[in-house]
Structures are given as C-alpha cells and as structure tokens.
Amino acid sequence: MTSPAAAQRRPRRRIRTVLTIAASDSGGGAGIQADLKTIAALGLHGATALTAVTVQDTRRVYTVEPVSVLFLRRQIDAVFADLRPAAVKIGVLHDGARIRAVARALKRWRARNVVLDPVLAASAGQRLLSDRAIPILRRVLLPLCDVVTPNLPEAEILAGLPIRTDADRREAARRLHAMGAGAVLIKGGHGRGRVVCDLLFDGRTYRELRHPRVATRATHGTGCVLSASIAAALALGRSIPRAVAEAIAQVDAGLRAGRYPGAGRGILASPARRKSRPRG
C-alpha cells in the first residue's frame, strides 16, 4: 500500500479545465449546469464564473438577477490564476458592463480557445441581453472569440440582415467573421425541413454540416451543450472543424436520448465520455 508521504511526492497529472462564463439555470437544464455536465462527461474539469442567476424551470424564465461586475471579474481572475483554463465557453452576459468586464479579463489572461454562444433570449422569449449591449458585444467581444455559435435569429440580429436563403446565411457568417470572430457557426435548428444545415465559416472556407432533424421536445440547453462541447474539444487539441463536427454529433445523440424532469420542455442527455483521458 502506498504511504501518504509517497503519494504526496508523486507528480500530479493536471486535468485540463474549461471555464464557463454564463448564467445559472435553477431548473438545471441549461446555463452553467448544462455546461458543467457536458464538460465533465467529456473528461475535463469545469470551472465557472457566474454572470447572472435565473429563476426558471422547464417551462419559462421568471426573473434574472445579474451578479456585480466586480464579483464577475474576481471569479474569472481566481480561475485563471490557479486552474489556467485550456478553453473558455461564454453564454449569457446580461448587459454591456458585463461584456466589457469579460472582454478585459480575457485580454488580461490571454485566454485561448474562446467559444461564444451569443444568447440574446431564452427559448420561451425572455430577453437575456439588452438591446444596447448588442453593439458592445460586436465591437468588444467578437474579436476575442475563436468560435461564435449563433442560431438563425441571433445571426440575423448580430449581422444586421434577414436570413432567408443560403446566400443570406453565408453573408451573415462573412459579416460576423469580418467583425473579428475567428470562425462562425450559424446553427440551422431554427430553420425548416427534415434536414438541419449548420454553416461553418473560418474566413476562407464555407462548410455545410447537414444532419437529420430530431423530432423532440427535449431541446432545453441545446446551444449550451453544443458550445460547451466545442470548447471541450478545443481544449483537447481538436481543430475547429473537428471540434464542431464532434459537438454536433454529441447534441444529436443527446436530443435522441432526451429526458423530461419537469412539466415543460425536456433536456438533452449528457454526452458520452471520451475513451481517452486528457493529460496536462
């Protein structure tokens, strides 16, 4: 049996960390709760910096309380100073003050593998980012992101054009990339038809990722799981196209095995854990 002293002398293998900067979902289906479940299922350690706390269940968001800007900044600083995240996933930011605080922290710590899920509203319609904050997000945060993952309504607002055709989607992706995002994934889940088409643009190549639409009500937290999966894959050294493809497959599997903990929409099943464990 190994003695305690010998165990203390043994070199520790550092598990890679993904930091999620997002809001708390009291219902457990989205936000940091979904992020942490996803990151852990993929074999990494999840750390958090809360931007806001919500009162919600599987049916709707009732109210949102933002944390103070100072408290948000201190959370991010504490995580970076000790855990040194290999990737960062960003979700609900609430307003311009918190966007600026996050952007300053990302610059200060030279964050890498930054994935932004630009959540503008909850699925039930409640606004989660103020209108005045949208230009700030475009100007201050997008240039710091390696991947940004808007759905079709979010892409329309951020890019400033209606998306009706494939050409519109490509133009929206081009505009978001021109604003500074490293790569843009416009999700096609809000489109119509039996096939979902997600569009990935890295500034040079447009890639269409087509997959059958899953008929399910277990869709709460879909964007959170997708973006957290991308961040986890990037932390493990995957390329952006591979990280996106793996994340889409994880979401597809989660939708097919959806669960219903409450009376409203269901949640995605947790991703399957990777066979190989990351080593620092």
Rosetta blueprint (number, residue, H / E / L):
1 M L
2 T L
3 S L
4 P H
5 A H
6 A H
7 A H
8 Q H
9 R H
10 R L
11 P L
12 R L
13 R L
14 R L
15 I L
16 R L
17 T E
18 V E
19 L E
20 T E
21 I E
22 A E
23 A E
24 S E
25 D E
26 S L
27 G L
28 G L
29 G L
30 A L
31 G H
32 I H
33 Q H
34 A H
35 D H
36 L H
37 K H
38 T H
39 I H
40 A H
41 A H
42 L L
43 G L
44 L L
45 H E
46 G E
47 A E
48 T E
49 A E
50 L E
51 T E
52 A E
53 V E
54 T E
55 V E
56 Q E
57 D L
58 T L
59 R L
60 R L
61 V E
62 Y E
63 T E
64 V E
65 E E
66 P E
67 V L
68 S L
69 V H
70 L H
71 F H
72 L H
73 R H
74 R H
75 Q H
76 I H
77 D H
78 A H
79 V H
80 F H
81 A H
82 D H
83 L H
84 R L
85 P L
86 A L
87 A E
88 V E
89 K E
90 I E
91 G L
92 V L
93 L L
94 H E
95 D L
96 G H
97 A H
98 R H
99 I H
100 R H
101 A H
102 V H
103 A H
104 R H
105 A H
106 L H
107 K H
108 R H
109 W L
110 R L
111 A L
112 R L
113 N L
114 V E
115 V E
116 L E
117 D L
118 P L
119 V L
120 L L
121 A E
122 A L
123 S L
124 A L
125 G L
126 Q L
127 R E
128 L L
129 L E
130 S L
131 D H
132 R H
133 A H
134 I H
135 P H
136 I H
137 L H
138 R H
139 R H
140 V H
141 L H
142 L H
143 P H
144 L H
145 C L
146 D L
147 V E
148 V E
149 T L
150 P L
151 N E
152 L H
153 P H
154 E H
155 A H
156 E H
157 I H
158 L H
159 A H
160 G L
161 L L
162 P L
163 I L
164 R L
165 T L
166 D H
167 A H
168 D H
169 R H
170 R H
171 E H
172 A H
173 A H
174 R H
175 R H
176 L H
177 H H
178 A H
179 M L
180 G L
181 A L
182 G L
183 A E
184 V E
185 L E
186 I E
187 K E
188 G L
189 G L
190 H L
191 G L
192 R L
193 G L
194 R L
195 V E
196 V E
197 C E
198 D E
199 L E
200 L E
201 F E
202 D L
203 G L
204 R L
205 T L
206 Y E
207 R E
208 E E
209 L E
210 R E
211 H E
212 P E
213 R L
214 V L
215 A L
216 T L
217 R L
218 A L
219 T L
220 H E
221 G L
222 T H
223 G H
224 C H
225 V H
226 L H
227 S H
228 A H
229 S H
230 I H
231 A H
232 A H
233 A H
234 L H
235 A H
236 L L
237 G L
238 R L
239 S L
240 I H
241 P H
242 R H
243 A H
244 V H
245 A H
246 E H
247 A H
248 I H
249 A H
250 Q H
251 V H
252 D H
253 A H
254 G H
255 L H
256 R H
257 A L
258 G L
259 R E
260 Y L
261 P L
262 G L
263 A L
264 G L
265 R L
266 G L
267 I E
268 L L
269 A L
270 S L
271 P L
272 A L
273 R L
274 R L
275 K L
276 S L
277 R L
278 P L
279 R L
280 G L
